[in-house]
């Protein structure tokens, strides 16, 4: 399988990425046991299909270790030059508190060792508490480590527009912000996208499939409760659907998306991902990879085979207009983590 040229983005001068990123949150626990051997075998299938870009984190259980072992196996079986086709974006999520260069460097060094790299492609930084201004110190020290070659590019995870602006005005070059963005959660459209367009910042989006709720599987199904919500993702995004408009309106959305999917001979998930990929400033959509458990490589590839037309977009917007305003209910991007 070869993905078309439209599947790629020249994200930075030195990083050409796949616009559907392989999300590794699902190896962190809460989604079923991961067999490392089977997981790495799956990773080869992903890169061979053209899905070469991985999204992981220091706290996603064994994610960084899996990347490290995967890289070693790539070298052993395909040679060192094959590593140039793989991009791995990690995160650092420290507890708020005083930040020194020593603390920052020690944590960056842990990721370097675990991932078996000399320099991190992208370090995405998350901070839990805006009142604690030490996040600016952490970023300034990371910028120093970037100048020293340990990090190629600096990025953020779940920062709101106000604090993204503070960081940018502090002279720290941010290339991307990872935010929740889906047909259900359109909060980035309120302020974030405009700021990112002005400052050449890309968005990487997660939750685009609402943990799997945005799929044919849930069409016509009763409102899931309690024991039906078997993964961390399902529990999280069920709450988001409730805030958005509830299960009845969500069923109307699924029916609408199914008609659009059938028109283009693709899956409902393809429509959902395409819709967000086409939004301004969106560099890529992160789709969870349940490595060794289930794979959607062939289906994900079809995202690049079609285009949504004006009628499709109007149908989606007609349903969205009946929903609640998540920006008003929750706040800007990432505010759900700081309430």
C-alpha positions as CSV (number, residue, x, y, z in Angstrom):
1,X,0.0,0.0,0.0
2,X,1.4,3.4,-1.0
3,X,-0.2,6.6,0.5
4,X,-0.6,9.5,-1.9
5,X,1.5,12.6,-1.7
6,X,-1.4,14.4,0.0
7,X,-0.8,12.2,3.0
8,X,2.4,14.0,3.8
9,X,3.2,17.4,5.3
10,X,6.5,19.3,5.3
11,X,5.9,20.1,9.0
12,X,9.3,21.7,9.5
13,X,12.3,22.1,7.1
14,X,13.7,18.8,8.5
15,X,10.5,16.8,9.3
16,X,8.2,15.5,6.6
17,X,5.4,13.7,8.4
18,X,2.3,11.6,7.7
19,X,-0.9,13.6,8.4
20,X,-2.5,10.7,10.2
21,X,-0.3,10.1,13.2
22,X,-0.1,6.8,15.1
23,X,-1.2,7.6,18.7
24,X,0.4,5.5,21.4
25,X,-1.8,6.6,24.4
26,X,-3.5,3.2,24.1
27,X,-0.3,1.4,25.3
28,X,-0.5,3.3,28.6
29,X,-3.0,1.0,30.3
30,X,-6.8,1.1,30.4
31,X,-7.1,-0.3,26.9
32,X,-6.1,-3.9,27.3
33,X,-2.7,-5.6,27.8
34,X,0.0,-4.9,25.2
35,X,2.4,-7.6,24.1
36,X,5.6,-5.8,23.2
37,X,6.6,-8.3,20.5
38,X,3.3,-8.1,18.8
39,X,3.2,-4.3,19.2
40,X,6.6,-3.9,17.4
41,X,5.5,-6.3,14.6
42,X,2.5,-4.0,14.2
43,X,4.7,-0.9,14.0
44,X,6.5,-2.3,11.0
45,X,3.1,-2.7,9.3
46,X,2.3,0.9,10.0
47,X,5.5,2.3,8.5
48,X,5.4,0.0,5.5
49,X,1.9,1.4,4.8
50,X,3.2,5.0,4.9
51,X,2.1,5.8,8.5
52,X,5.5,6.8,9.6
53,X,4.8,9.4,12.4
54,X,4.3,8.4,16.0
55,X,2.8,10.4,18.9
56,X,3.8,9.2,22.4
57,X,4.7,10.5,25.8
58,X,6.9,10.1,28.8
59,X,3.9,8.9,30.8
60,X,2.3,6.6,28.2
61,X,3.6,3.5,30.0
62,X,6.1,1.7,27.7
63,X,5.6,4.0,24.6
64,X,9.1,5.5,24.6
65,X,10.7,2.1,25.2
66,X,8.7,0.6,22.4
67,X,9.9,3.3,20.0
68,X,13.5,2.6,21.2
69,X,13.3,-1.1,20.6
70,X,11.5,-0.5,17.3
71,X,14.3,1.7,16.1
72,X,16.9,-0.9,17.1
73,X,15.0,-3.5,15.1
74,X,14.7,-1.2,12.1
75,X,18.5,-0.7,12.1
76,X,19.1,-4.5,12.6
77,X,16.8,-5.5,9.7
78,X,16.9,-2.5,7.3
79,X,20.0,-0.5,8.1
80,X,20.6,2.9,9.8
81,X,19.4,4.9,6.8
82,X,15.8,3.5,7.3
83,X,15.5,5.5,10.5
84,X,15.2,8.7,8.5
85,X,11.7,7.5,7.4
86,X,10.4,7.5,11.0
87,X,9.3,10.4,13.1
88,X,8.5,10.1,16.8
89,X,7.0,13.0,18.8
90,X,7.1,12.6,22.6
91,X,5.8,14.7,25.5
92,X,7.0,15.8,28.9
93,X,4.3,16.2,31.6
94,X,6.0,17.3,34.8
95,X,4.4,18.1,38.1
96,X,4.3,21.9,38.5
97,X,7.0,23.4,40.8
98,X,10.4,25.0,40.5
99,X,12.1,24.3,37.3
100,X,15.9,24.3,37.0
101,X,18.0,23.4,33.9
102,X,19.2,20.3,35.8
103,X,15.6,19.0,36.3
104,X,14.6,19.7,32.7
105,X,17.8,18.2,31.2
106,X,17.5,15.1,33.4
107,X,14.0,14.5,32.1
108,X,14.9,15.2,28.5
109,X,17.8,12.7,28.9
110,X,15.4,10.0,30.1
111,X,13.4,10.3,26.9
112,X,16.5,10.3,24.7
113,X,17.7,7.1,26.4
114,X,14.3,5.4,26.3
115,X,13.7,6.3,22.6
116,X,17.4,5.5,21.7
117,X,17.8,8.8,19.8
118,X,20.5,11.5,19.9
119,X,17.9,14.3,19.5
120,X,14.2,14.4,20.0
121,X,12.2,15.2,16.8
122,X,9.5,17.1,18.8
123,X,9.1,17.6,22.5
124,X,5.5,18.5,23.3
125,X,5.2,20.1,26.7
126,X,2.2,20.0,29.0
127,X,1.7,22.0,32.3
128,X,-1.1,21.4,34.7
129,X,-1.4,24.7,36.6
130,X,-1.2,28.1,34.9
131,X,-1.0,29.9,38.2
132,X,2.4,28.3,38.6
133,X,4.5,30.4,36.2
134,X,7.4,27.9,36.3
135,X,6.2,26.6,32.9
136,X,8.0,29.5,31.3
137,X,11.3,28.6,33.0
138,X,10.8,25.0,31.8
139,X,10.3,26.1,28.2
140,X,13.3,28.5,28.3
141,X,15.5,25.7,29.5
142,X,14.1,23.4,26.8
143,X,14.9,26.1,24.3
144,X,18.5,26.1,25.6
145,X,18.6,22.3,25.2
146,X,17.2,22.7,21.7
147,X,20.2,25.1,20.9
148,X,22.5,22.4,22.2
149,X,21.0,19.8,19.9
150,X,19.1,17.6,22.3
151,X,15.7,18.7,20.9
152,X,14.9,19.6,17.3
153,X,11.6,21.4,17.9
154,X,9.5,22.6,20.8
155,X,5.7,22.1,21.0
156,X,2.9,22.2,23.4
157,X,0.0,19.9,24.5
158,X,-3.3,21.3,25.7
159,X,-2.3,24.9,26.1
160,X,-5.1,27.4,25.6
161,X,-4.8,30.4,23.3
162,X,-4.0,32.9,26.1
163,X,-1.0,31.0,27.3
164,X,0.1,30.0,23.9
165,X,0.3,33.8,23.2
166,X,2.2,34.4,26.5
167,X,4.8,31.7,25.5
168,X,5.1,33.1,21.9
169,X,5.6,36.7,23.2
170,X,8.3,35.4,25.6
171,X,10.3,34.6,22.4
172,X,9.9,30.8,22.5
173,X,9.4,29.3,19.1
174,X,6.5,26.8,19.2
175,X,5.8,24.8,16.1
176,X,2.7,22.9,17.2
177,X,0.0,22.6,19.9
178,X,-1.8,19.3,20.5
179,X,-5.5,19.8,21.2
180,X,-8.8,17.9,21.3
181,X,-10.7,18.6,18.1
182,X,-13.5,16.7,16.5
183,X,-16.9,17.3,14.9
184,X,-18.2,17.1,18.5
185,X,-15.6,19.3,20.1
186,X,-15.0,22.3,17.8
187,X,-13.5,24.6,20.5
188,X,-10.3,25.2,18.5
189,X,-12.4,27.1,15.9
190,X,-13.2,29.9,18.5
191,X,-9.7,31.4,19.1
192,X,-7.0,28.8,18.6
193,X,-7.0,28.4,14.8
194,X,-6.8,32.1,14.1
195,X,-3.8,32.5,16.5
196,X,-2.0,29.5,15.0
197,X,-2.5,30.9,11.5
198,X,-1.0,34.2,12.5
199,X,2.1,32.6,14.1
200,X,2.7,29.6,11.7
201,X,1.8,27.0,14.4
202,X,0.3,23.7,13.5
203,X,-2.4,21.8,15.4
204,X,-2.2,18.1,16.0
205,X,-5.6,16.8,17.1
206,X,-6.6,14.0,19.3
207,X,-10.1,12.8,20.3
208,X,-11.1,13.2,16.7
209,X,-12.9,9.9,16.7
210,X,-14.2,10.5,20.3
211,X,-12.5,7.3,21.5
212,X,-14.2,5.2,18.8
213,X,-17.7,6.6,19.4
214,X,-17.6,8.2,16.0
215,X,-17.9,5.0,14.1
216,X,-20.6,2.7,12.6
217,X,-20.4,0.5,15.7
218,X,-22.6,2.9,17.7
219,X,-25.3,3.6,15.2
220,X,-28.7,2.7,16.6
221,X,-27.2,1.5,19.9
222,X,-28.7,2.4,23.3
223,X,-27.1,5.0,25.4
224,X,-24.0,3.2,26.9
225,X,-23.5,3.3,30.7
226,X,-21.2,2.0,33.3
227,X,-19.9,-1.4,32.3
228,X,-20.5,-0.6,28.6
229,X,-17.6,1.9,28.8
230,X,-14.8,-0.6,28.8
231,X,-11.8,1.7,28.1
232,X,-10.5,5.0,29.5
233,X,-11.2,6.6,26.1
234,X,-14.8,5.6,26.1
235,X,-15.4,6.9,29.6
236,X,-13.8,10.2,28.8
237,X,-15.5,10.9,25.5
238,X,-18.9,9.7,26.7
239,X,-18.8,12.7,29.1
240,X,-17.9,15.0,26.2
241,X,-20.8,13.7,24.2
242,X,-23.2,14.3,27.1
243,X,-21.9,17.9,27.4
244,X,-22.2,18.4,23.6
245,X,-25.8,17.4,23.3
246,X,-26.5,13.9,24.6
247,X,-27.0,10.5,23.0
248,X,-30.1,11.3,20.9
249,X,-28.4,14.2,19.1
250,X,-25.3,12.1,18.7
251,X,-27.4,9.4,17.0
252,X,-28.5,12.0,14.5
253,X,-24.9,13.0,13.9
254,X,-23.9,9.3,13.3
255,X,-26.8,8.8,10.8
256,X,-25.7,12.0,8.9
257,X,-22.1,10.9,8.9
258,X,-23.1,7.4,7.7
259,X,-24.9,8.8,4.7
260,X,-21.9,10.9,3.8
261,X,-19.6,7.9,4.2
262,X,-21.8,5.8,2.0
263,X,-21.8,8.5,-0.7
264,X,-18.0,8.4,-0.9
265,X,-17.7,4.6,-0.3
266,X,-15.6,5.1,2.8
267,X,-16.0,4.5,6.5
268,X,-17.7,6.9,9.0
269,X,-14.3,7.3,10.7
270,X,-12.8,8.4,7.4
271,X,-15.3,11.2,7.1
272,X,-14.6,12.3,10.7
273,X,-10.9,12.4,10.2
274,X,-11.1,14.1,6.8
275,X,-13.3,16.8,8.2
276,X,-10.7,17.8,10.8
277,X,-7.7,17.4,8.5
278,X,-9.3,20.0,6.2
279,X,-9.5,22.6,9.0
280,X,-7.1,25.5,8.9
281,X,-3.8,25.1,10.8
282,X,-4.4,21.3,11.3
283,X,-1.1,19.6,10.6
284,X,-2.3,16.1,11.4
285,X,-4.9,13.9,13.2
286,X,-3.8,11.4,15.8
287,X,-5.5,8.1,15.5
288,X,-5.0,5.6,18.3
289,X,-3.0,2.5,17.4
290,X,-4.0,-0.5,19.5
291,X,-0.7,-2.2,18.7
292,X,-0.9,-5.9,18.4
293,X,-4.6,-5.9,19.3
294,X,-6.5,-4.3,16.4
295,X,-5.3,-2.5,13.3
296,X,-7.0,-0.1,11.0
297,X,-4.2,0.6,8.6
298,X,-6.1,-0.1,5.4
299,X,-9.2,1.9,6.5
300,X,-7.0,4.8,7.7
301,X,-5.4,5.0,4.3
302,X,-8.7,5.7,2.7
303,X,-8.9,9.1,4.4
304,X,-6.7,10.4,1.5
305,X,-8.9,9.0,-1.2
306,X,-11.8,11.5,-1.2
307,X,-12.8,15.1,-0.5
308,X,-15.8,16.4,1.4
309,X,-18.0,18.7,-0.7
310,X,-20.1,21.7,0.3
311,X,-23.2,19.6,0.7
312,X,-21.4,17.2,3.1
313,X,-20.2,20.1,5.2
314,X,-23.6,21.7,5.3
315,X,-25.2,18.5,6.6
316,X,-22.6,18.2,9.4
317,X,-23.0,21.8,10.3
318,X,-26.8,21.5,10.5
319,X,-26.5,18.9,13.2
320,X,-23.7,20.7,15.0
321,X,-25.9,23.8,15.3
322,X,-28.3,21.9,17.5
323,X,-25.5,21.1,20.0
324,X,-24.4,22.9,23.1
325,X,-21.4,25.3,23.1
326,X,-18.5,23.4,24.5
327,X,-16.4,26.5,24.5
328,X,-18.9,28.2,26.8
329,X,-19.4,25.0,28.9
330,X,-15.8,23.9,29.3
331,X,-13.5,26.8,28.1
332,X,-10.7,27.0,25.6
333,X,-8.6,24.0,24.5
334,X,-7.2,22.1,27.4
335,X,-9.3,23.8,30.0
336,X,-10.9,20.5,30.9
337,X,-7.6,19.5,32.5
338,X,-7.3,22.6,34.7
339,X,-10.8,22.8,36.4
